[in-house]
Amino acid sequence: MLCIVFEILYVHLKNAHRNWSDFWMSVSLNRSYNLPLNLAGRAFVLSFFFFFFTDVFDEIKCIHLSLFLEEERRMSHMGFRCLEISRWVICGLIGILTGLIACFIDIMVEKLAGCKYQVIKENIEKFTEVGGLSISLILWAVLNCAFVLVGGIMVAYIEPIAAGSGIPQIKCYLNGVKIPRVVRLKTLLVKVLGVICSVAGGLAVGKEGPMIHSGAVVAAGVSQGRSTSLKRDFKMFEYFRRDTEKRDFVSAGAAAGVSAAFGAPVGGVLFSLEEGASFWNQMLTWRIFFASMISTFTLNFFLSIYHGKPGDLSNPGLINFGRFESDSVAYYYYELPLFMGMGAIGGLLGALFNSINYWLTIFRIRYVHRPCLQVMEALLVAAVTATVSFTMIYFSNDCQPLGPEHNEEYPLQALWTTFLIKSDVISSFSFICFCLKPCIHCTLSILYGEYNSMATAFFNTPERSVRSLFHNQPGSYNPLTLGLFTLTYFFLACWTYGLAVSAGVFIPSLLIGAAWGRLCGILLASFTPTSPIWADPGKYALIGAAAQLGGIVRMTLSLTVIMVEATGNVTYGLPIMLVLMTAKIVGDYFQEGLYDIHIKLQSVPFLHWEAPATSHWLTAREVMSSPVTCFNRIEKVGTIVDVLSNTSTNHNGFPVVVQPAKLCGLILRSQLIVLLKHKVFVELARSRLSQRKLQLKDFRDAYPRFPPIQSIHVSQDERECMMDLTEFMNATPYTVPQDTSLPRVFKLFRALGLRHLVVVDDENRVIGLVTRKDLARYHLGKHGLEELQLAQT
């Protein structure tokens, strides 16, 4: 199976290339979303709604005429070999650190959740005899709110970019857009501590999604050999301080996060390909796979030590689906249409989930934009979740026998598995979390209790609930319990995603799907009472989990491999693939994927794999930005400062021309700022022959936080000086004629790694400039090709 996957991967990646672009922009509301007019018209909403984005592109290679090529020429063959070894070392460090972070999250969640449930158990035990279970409900809600309060405050007040799973932000980063603060150390700390609080607080969230963001932040930091947040430079890996190298390592970090979360190294590589990296280098594949393997091994190794079984490498990821044995849950060919039908159900439910969450997000943007309100909403959700869970457990009468053969952990239900018969105690305990019946054969009058199936799902961590739905024996849940749990948890998870807390949607989606999938298995078995064994509930729980997750996030290739690796059984590869394909097709007909929705709501100019299908009639002349701000090859310093200081336009790329407006190169804003900072003026170079020549290190030291133009002091006399841009500009920028079609321009952006594409006429005169903003505003909607309304900032 792995050989086939890698063969397909190699063929798919064979001709892939790199691509990045650059601009500062804000994209306003898309009219195809049919947003309320009063939302689009309010300035305070737009100020909250828009982000400023910079682009992920190689700032250094643009200065290729002298500095970069000079460094490359001086480097020996052994120097290039050392750089390649350094890349492998960095990937190994990424895997180790990501695995350690996953181990820390897993242990802390287990400890905190265990303490919380233990306190609630003791309280239930105390108040059940004397009455007053409402105290237990209040305690449960207070403990949940306490955890969520800490996590919400950290996200809302310290680092808002750490909210959610972080997958949309990482997808955008790898697509070519760098969202501010998304890969900083403070973001990592808030993300890790926040997800611990969210999961321990009992929210309908998972800790697997944020691991992808955490791995990406680790990769971004380790690969640079310094911390700009701590202002510490370790003088390591200086060669990799440029965006293309950093982006490659962030891809490895995201893959390592997937591997640590699910124990799926190959799935991590495919996730970086499918959902993350837009521009892939086949030489990168092995390094990313190496980082993924190191990550899952590190997590496995340290968890084995923590559990007191050193060397027992049986915990490859944060979530363990358990092993599905082929003999007990084999599937038959006539079940494939049933599986595809479940995929269609997953697509419909996923589209409903995404639509509800979309309007909830719009409501939050309009009314819940202040940090204090965001924390209050998170507390409200935590309290409601605890109340609903307690109420569902209290009124459920789905009692199943709990005997010595049951190995599953029932943290609440098994409290009173055995105790002496007391008639008054039996009557008071029978309605709460289990049912009791006498053990006739026990001489000491010991009772074997009955556990409550509803509590198995609610009074537990989501990962254990998923595992119990997969592997509990047939008859462990009745249909009413599963139906009520699916309905309740669906809306709780939908409400929770998008709160100002660090949280993922993978595990809630799997849990919802496993519940209604198991329900489908029970119903199918009831239709054929003579031979019900073929409709094993655990098997259909797995198919339902895949269908629901695919219907929400719309992943296909990577999710198939992740599910196969997580279950440890390649037998289910074909059914899972068919289910995910069906869920994606059905879901896309009604609504976009959850991550794509939130990317658009964050106003990110995300470029998809292909241009809109009906965009062939558009040309470069119709999509370009014009008029273009150009610089002469030898330009006055005052003119450069004025253009860069102009707040009405935040251009990042400027064509360099010779009269009359003929293109001779292109230079970036960040390069001009470094040149101004070091006073690289023609007059100074002539008057001071001993002046130090500008080096590539000067640009690397300024990366990635180039100083703003306002911090550069230029005197009045210096404004009259001249700056020669010939040595620093990109003298061979890509250009297209003005009649080039939009799909061709789109392919050039995606395949050649462009950030700016200069549009010229027949005489090579600059008439326009195409940036990512110009391409991202066109998309295929329900009414054909639609154009986003752009707000210039």
Secondary structure, DSSP 8 states (H G I E B T S, - for coil): -HHHHHHHHHHHHTT----------EE---GGG---HHHHT-HHHHHHH----EE---TTTTSIIIIIHHHHHH--HHHHHHHHHHHHHHHHHHHHHHHHHHHHHHHHHHHHHHHHHHHHHHHHHHHHHHS-HHHHHHHHHHHHHHHHHHHHHIIIII-GGGSB-SHHHHHHHHHTEE-TTTT-HHHHHHHHHHHHHHHHTT-S-BSSHHHHHHHHHHHHHHTTTEETTTTEE----GGG-SHHHHHHHHHHHHHHHHHHHHS-HHHHHHHIIIII-SS--TTHHHHHHHHHHHHHHHHHHHHHHHTT-TT-----SS-------TTTS---GGGHHHHHHHHHHHHHHHHHHHHHHHHHHHHHHHH--SHHHHHHHHHHHHHHHHHHHHHHHHH---EEE--TT--S--TTGGGGSS-B--HHHHHHHTTTTEEEEE-TT-TT-BEEEEEEHHHHHHSS-HHHHHHHHHHS-TTSS-HHHHHHHHHHHHHHHHHHTTSSSB-BSHHHHHHHHHHHHHHHHHHHHHH-TTSGGGS-HHHHHHHHHHHHHHHHH---HHHHHHHHHHHT-GGGHHHHHHHHHHHHHHHHHH---HHHHHHHHTT-----SS--TT-TT-BHHHHSB-S---EESEEEHHHHHHHHH-TT----EEEEEETTTEEEEEEEHHHHHHHHHTT--HHHHHH-TT-----HHHHHHH-SS---GGG----HHHHTSEEE-TTTSBSS--EEETT-BHHHHHHHHHHHT-S-EEEE-TT-BEEEEE-HHHHHTEEEETTEEEE--EE--
